[in-house]
Amino acid sequence: MTIVLGTPTAAGVREAMGALREWQDDGAPMQLHAGDIGWNYRFGTAETAAAVRTWSRGGRILAVGMLDSPTVVRMTVAPDAFQDEELARRLVEDFSLPERGVLPGGAVSIEAPVGLLLHDLLTEEGWGVDEPWTPLFRDLADAVEDPGVPIRVIGPEQAQDFADVLRSAFKTTRPTRAYRHAMSAGPFSSDARCLGAYDDQGRPAAVVTVWSAGPGKPGLVEPMGVHEDHRGRGYGRAITLAGAAALRELGSSSVRVCTLSSNVGGIATYQAAGFEARPEIGDRIRTA
């Protein structure tokens, strides 16, 4: 049967997120998570649908991708399709040909889980490997330590706290109050928890959003940030612990996150919160 590349409608995005939830497994490598698309809903429903791509055969979704930017696609495939040659060759074609509507010509990159036949074919086509990222995991079988600081749920009323911390943490003007409202309107938003750590003056010091893929599945941290005025005081560890505890309450079996290996401080924060670093991975890049 022919493999069909599609840009789904809003309803189709829900189907794609459902597939991603099903594919999550503690033994699987770091891969695109339903929470990655959930976080993208901060830009709105139409924008999120336009960023999603699906590859289907016989009506079954085999692969899901999300454009993180016009030149970066993050993707994964169904567990039983990691070595599917027909799918891998179709993916290479669709990533390589701008007219397919996935990536443009020129310099682009692909984030894909290790173990895919896709990587072998990209190497044959001359694709390189970009700077390394470090995946980090924490098992949630046991109770999570108390974070030791006041933790509050970040709801619509605290949307400004959420935006202020992220603006400071990532040195950007993009996060707004609307981010929190738009995320809450997206599919599976009930599986997300947005939390804030506050100092003894009641000021927001750090925030985290975590995403469940359902009971017995690994959850995701996306994003976590500490306000620049509160760095070096343990708030990153505290809010990460709070997020892990929230996922455990939702039934998640583990929690995972991935950060650039050059982000030594970020890695240290996650490790202080009980995460274990796994072998480095790298995006695939085409430089021209």
HUNORKA-V850728 format. One record per backbone hydrogen bond with DSSP energy under -1.0 kcal/mol. CO is the residue of the C=O (numbers start at 1). NH is the residue of the N-H. Records with the same first field share a line. If there is no record, write none. Layout:
# HUNORKA-V850728
CO=NH, NH
This chain:
# HUNORKA-V850728
4=56
6=54
9=13
10=14
11=15
12=16
13=17
14=18
15=19
16=20
17=21
18=22
19=23
25=28
33=36, 37
34=38
35=39
36=40
39=42
40=43
41=44
44=48
45=49
46=50
51=67
53=65
54=6
55=62, 63
56=4
57=60
60=57
62=78
63=55
64=76
65=53
66=74
69=72
71=109
72=68, 69
73=111
74=66
76=64
78=81
81=84
82=117
84=88
85=89
86=90
87=91
88=92
89=93
90=94
91=95
92=96
93=97
97=100
98=101
108=286
109=73
110=284
111=75
116=119
117=121
118=122
119=123
120=124
121=125
122=127
123=126
128=285
132=261
133=281
134=259
135=278
136=257
137=276
138=255
150=198
152=196
153=155
155=158
156=159
158=162
159=163
160=164
161=165
162=166
163=167
164=168
165=169
166=170
167=172
176=179
177=181
178=182
179=183
180=184
183=186
186=189
188=191
189=192
191=212
193=210
194=154
195=208
196=152
197=205, 206
199=202
203=199
205=227
206=197
207=225
208=195
209=222
210=193
211=220
214=217
217=253
219=256
220=211
223=209
225=207
227=230
234=238
235=239
236=240
237=241
238=242
239=243
240=244
241=245
242=246
243=247
244=248
245=249
246=250
247=252
248=251
251=216
253=140
254=219
255=138
256=221
257=136
259=134
260=263
262=264
263=267
264=268
265=269
266=270
267=271
268=272
270=275
271=274
276=137
281=133
283=130
284=110
285=128
286=108
